Amino acid sequence: MDQEATHPTATAISTDPSDVENGIVEALKTVFDPEIPVDIYELGLIYDVDVQGDGAVKIKMTLTSPGCPVAGSLPGEVKSKVEGVPGVASADVELVWDPAWNPSMMSEAARLQLGMF
């Protein structure tokens, strides 16, 4: 039996698309809006994550409002955290306002955490 086939290398594991996507989600769950004690992924601020075959990642995200005080820093924090995920070569974060974010975009876990039921 080919030993390489039964024991994948760390590189092979880290570049598997599903592992990369899971790593990105976990990284996004470490980023918080400072005004709301819930991570940006559960808040529904991440609209799209597109992982390219070459390790480039494109993210579309929004903020709770256009006047959000972290508008200048949060996309940079997202970029930095995502680029730290094994298998990610680069990250491009685009801030979008359409559709406008609203509380219905939060996950059930976020609504529970904020007592919005």
CORGIHU-V375393 format. One record per residue. N is the residue number from 1. RES is the residue in one small letter. OMEGA is omega in radians with two decimals (NA if undefined). Layout:
<<N/RES/OMEGA> <N/RES/OMEGA>>
This chain:
<<1/m/-3.14> <2/d/-3.08> <3/q/-3.14> <4/e/-3.13> <5/a/-3.11> <6/t/3.14> <7/h/-3.12> <8/p/3.13> <9/t/3.12> <10/a/3.13> <11/t/3.14> <12/a/3.14> <13/i/-3.03> <14/s/-3.12> <15/t/3.05> <16/d/-3.06> <17/p/-3.13> <18/s/3.08> <19/d/3.13> <20/v/3.13> <21/e/3.11> <22/n/3.10> <23/g/3.12> <24/i/3.12> <25/v/3.12> <26/e/3.10> <27/a/3.14> <28/l/3.14> <29/k/3.06> <30/t/3.14> <31/v/-3.08> <32/f/2.93> <33/d/-3.04> <34/p/-3.12> <35/e/-3.09> <36/i/-3.06> <37/p/3.12> <38/v/-3.13> <39/d/-3.04> <40/i/3.12> <41/y/3.14> <42/e/3.08> <43/l/-3.12> <44/g/-3.14> <45/l/3.11> <46/i/-3.10> <47/y/-3.09> <48/d/3.02> <49/v/-3.11> <50/d/-3.14> <51/v/3.13> <52/q/-3.14> <53/g/-3.12> <54/d/3.13> <55/g/3.07> <56/a/-3.13> <57/v/3.07> <58/k/-3.10> <59/i/2.98> <60/k/-3.14> <61/m/3.09> <62/t/3.06> <63/l/-3.11> <64/t/3.06> <65/s/3.13> <66/p/-3.14> <67/g/-3.10> <68/c/-3.08> <69/p/-3.14> <70/v/-3.12> <71/a/-3.13> <72/g/-3.04> <73/s/-3.05> <74/l/3.10> <75/p/3.10> <76/g/3.09> <77/e/3.10> <78/v/3.14> <79/k/-3.11> <80/s/-3.13> <81/k/-3.12> <82/v/3.13> <83/e/3.09> <84/g/-3.13> <85/v/3.09> <86/p/-3.14> <87/g/3.11> <88/v/3.13> <89/a/-3.14> <90/s/3.11> <91/a/3.07> <92/d/-3.11> <93/v/3.12> <94/e/3.09> <95/l/-3.11> <96/v/-3.12> <97/w/-3.12> <98/d/0.07> <99/p/3.10> <100/a/3.12> <101/w/3.00> <102/n/-3.05> <103/p/3.13> <104/s/3.14> <105/m/3.14> <106/m/3.07> <107/s/3.09> <108/e/3.13> <109/a/3.13> <110/a/3.14> <111/r/3.09> <112/l/-3.11> <113/q/-3.11> <114/l/3.12> <115/g/-3.07> <116/m/3.08> <117/f/NA>>
